[in-house]
Protein backbone atom coordinates (compact mmCIF):
# COMPACT_ATOMS: atom_id res chain seq x y z
CA UNK A 1 0.00 0.00 0.00
CA UNK A 2 1.50 3.31 -1.01
CA UNK A 3 -1.12 5.53 0.60
CA UNK A 4 -2.92 6.23 3.88
CA UNK A 5 -6.34 7.82 4.26
CA UNK A 6 -6.62 10.19 7.21
CA UNK A 7 -9.76 11.74 8.71
CA UNK A 8 -10.26 14.38 11.41
CA UNK A 9 -12.87 16.70 12.85
CA UNK A 10 -12.91 20.48 13.00
CA UNK A 11 -11.46 22.01 16.18
CA UNK A 12 -13.91 23.24 18.81
CA UNK A 13 -12.44 26.76 18.71
CA UNK A 14 -11.21 28.72 15.71
CA UNK A 15 -9.07 31.22 17.64
CA UNK A 16 -11.38 34.09 16.78
CA UNK A 17 -10.97 33.83 13.01
CA UNK A 18 -12.78 31.44 10.62
CA UNK A 19 -10.85 28.36 9.55
CA UNK A 20 -9.56 28.63 5.98
CA UNK A 21 -8.22 25.10 5.57
CA UNK A 22 -6.08 22.30 6.97
CA UNK A 23 -2.45 21.29 6.54
CA UNK A 24 -1.48 17.61 6.77
CA UNK A 25 2.14 16.69 7.43
CA UNK A 26 3.96 13.36 7.46
CA UNK A 27 7.30 12.04 8.60
CA UNK A 28 9.08 8.73 8.58
CA UNK A 29 8.96 7.44 12.17
CA UNK A 30 12.78 7.08 12.14
CA UNK A 31 13.33 10.73 11.14
CA UNK A 32 12.66 14.05 12.86
CA UNK A 33 11.74 16.17 9.83
CA UNK A 34 8.10 16.81 8.92
CA UNK A 35 7.02 17.49 5.34
CA UNK A 36 3.74 18.77 3.99
CA UNK A 37 1.64 15.93 2.59
CA UNK A 38 -1.53 17.83 1.71
CA UNK A 39 -3.36 21.12 2.06
CA UNK A 40 -7.16 21.10 1.88
CA UNK A 41 -10.03 23.57 2.21
CA UNK A 42 -12.09 24.24 5.34
CA UNK A 43 -14.84 21.78 4.36
CA UNK A 44 -12.55 18.79 3.77
CA UNK A 45 -11.91 16.42 6.70
CA UNK A 46 -10.37 13.45 4.87
CA UNK A 47 -7.25 13.20 2.76
CA UNK A 48 -5.44 10.41 0.93
CA UNK A 49 -1.69 10.75 1.52
CA UNK A 50 0.13 9.11 -1.39
CA UNK A 51 3.74 8.37 -2.37
CA UNK A 52 4.51 6.35 0.73
CA UNK A 53 6.92 3.43 0.73
CA UNK A 54 5.67 -0.04 1.60
CA UNK A 55 7.17 -1.37 4.82
CA UNK A 56 7.89 2.11 6.22
CA UNK A 57 6.28 3.51 9.36
CA UNK A 58 4.94 7.05 9.22
CA UNK A 59 3.56 9.60 11.66
CA UNK A 60 0.94 12.13 10.58
CA UNK A 61 -0.39 15.38 11.98
CA UNK A 62 -3.06 17.91 11.00
CA UNK A 63 -3.42 21.61 11.82
CA UNK A 64 -6.15 24.11 11.02
CA UNK A 65 -5.18 27.41 9.40
CA UNK A 66 -6.93 30.75 9.65
CA UNK A 67 -6.03 34.37 8.97
CA UNK A 68 -3.87 34.42 12.12
CA UNK A 69 -1.80 31.42 11.04
CA UNK A 70 -1.59 27.73 11.84
CA UNK A 71 -3.11 26.28 15.00
CA UNK A 72 -1.86 23.47 17.22
CA UNK A 73 -1.30 20.13 15.52
CA UNK A 74 -3.38 17.05 16.21
CA UNK A 75 -0.85 14.24 15.92
CA UNK A 76 -1.03 10.45 15.84
CA UNK A 77 0.61 8.90 18.88
CA UNK A 78 1.53 5.66 17.11
CA UNK A 79 3.16 5.27 13.68
CA UNK A 80 1.26 3.74 10.75
CA UNK A 81 2.98 0.85 8.96
CA UNK A 82 2.30 0.79 5.23
CA UNK A 83 1.79 -2.72 3.86
CA UNK A 84 -0.07 -4.51 1.11
CA UNK A 85 -3.67 -5.39 1.88
CA UNK A 86 -4.03 -9.14 2.55
CA UNK A 87 -6.03 -9.83 -0.63
CA UNK A 88 -3.52 -8.21 -2.98
CA UNK A 89 -0.67 -10.28 -1.56
CA UNK A 90 -2.58 -13.55 -1.91
CA UNK A 91 -3.68 -12.67 -5.45
CA UNK A 92 -0.07 -11.91 -6.45
CA UNK A 93 1.21 -15.07 -4.78
CA UNK A 94 -1.38 -17.24 -6.56
CA UNK A 95 -0.47 -15.62 -9.87
CA UNK A 96 3.22 -16.35 -9.32
CA UNK A 97 2.44 -19.97 -8.40
CA UNK A 98 0.32 -20.30 -11.55
CA UNK A 99 3.19 -18.96 -13.71
CA UNK A 100 5.64 -21.42 -12.12
CA UNK A 101 3.39 -24.42 -12.90
CA UNK A 102 3.34 -23.72 -16.64
N, C-alpha and C positions, 0 to 999 in steps of 0.2 A: 504494500500500500504506500503510495507516494503522496498521500494527502491526509489531513485531519479536518473534521468539521467541528467547529466550536460554536457554542451558543451562550448567550448571557442575557441579563435583564438590565433595564435602565436603572441608573442610580436613583436613590430616594430623593436626593437633593442635587440641584443643578448649579449650586454656588452663586445663585443670583442672576445667572445669565442662561438663556436657553441652550440646550445641547445642540451642537452643529453636526456631530458625527463621532465615530469611534476609531481608535487606532489599535490594531492588533500587532503584537510583537512576538517573536519566537527566538529561542536560543537552544543550541545543542546543550544537553544537560552536563556535558563535560567542559563547557566553555563558560566564560563570564560575560560575553558580549551579546547584547540584544540587537536584533535587526527587525525592521518593519516588515510585517508579512502581509498586511492589508490595511486599507483605510476605507471606511464605509460611512454612509449617511446616517442621520439621526433616527431613521425608521428601520434600520437593518440591525438585527440582533443575532444573526448567524453568518458565519463566513467559512468558506472552504480554503484552508491553507494548503497550497500545493508545493511542488518541488522539494519534497522531503526525501530523505534517503532511507530505504528499508533497512531495518535493524538498528537504527539510531534512536536515541531517546531525546525528546524535546520537551521544553517547558514553554508555556504560552502565557501571555498576559494581555489584558484589555483595559484601555482608559478612554473615558469620555472627553471630548474637547468642546469648549465653548469659546466665546469671544475673549475670555480672560486667559485661556490657555488650556493645558492638559490637566485633568484631574488625577487623583490617586489611581494606581493600577489595581485591578483585581487579577490575582495571579494564581495559577494552579500550584498546589503544594506538592504534587507528585508528578514526575515526568511521564510522558506518553511515549510508549514504544511503538514505532511503526513496523507493521508486519503484514504479510499477505493474509487476506481473509482465508479461512479454512477451505472453503469450496474451491477457490482458485488454485490453491496448492494441489489439492487432490485431482482436479481436472488436468493440471499440467503433468502431474506424476503419471496418471493413467495414459495420457497421450504419449509420454516418453516410453512407457512400458509397451504400448501398442506398436510404436515405431521399432523397438528392439525385437519384437516377435516376427517382424516381416523379413 
